[in-house]
Amino acid sequence: MNITIIGRGCTPRESFKERAEEKLLKVEKFFGPSATAKVTASVEKSSKSCEITLTKKSMIFRAKERSDDLEEALDKCVDSLIRQIRKNKTRLSKRLRDVSFDEAFLDNAHEEEETDFELVRSKKVVLKPETPDEAILQMNMLGHQFYLFRNAETDTVCVVYKRADGGYGLIEPSDD
């Protein structure tokens, strides 16, 4: 597994880097050596956080955890990733078509597995041309966490959303 470790507001110690590589070996058994992982360690005023983004083929897994200790945040993050993977085992194995992926689960047959998503509501919306600022305003007035709209500037379908850090995000389609 290709692992990249970066720090925001800090420089991760060598012991943190070694621990991250050791912990990510648990995740590598699910995806094999062709997966890539990006570990971001952040130090903020009141806490420390660790974010892991794991990529294999077109699939992306992400976990972010906070703690008073950076290594504890790393441990929580890896555990969170493993829970996500186990919960979606069946779908992932079909999508990845990787024998090693199924073998990694043989020891964990007792883990909870989600077999179907329950779609409880379906809704159709008219996409009016709006700027991202107008879309954020509309989202806030509706009290939603995200809002789908047609970007008046680019004429593409986009999504604005509220981020956990209090800011806003914009998702735009890409031809890549």
Secondary structure, DSSP 8 states (H G I E B T S, - for coil): -EEEEEEESS---HHHHHHHHHHHHHHHHHH-TT-EEEEEEEE-SS-EEEEEEEEETTEEEEEEEEESSHHHHHHHHHHHHHHHHHHTHHHHHHHH--HHHHHHTGGGTTS-----------------EE-HHHHHHHHHHHT-SEEEEEETTT--EEEEEE-TTS-EEEE-----
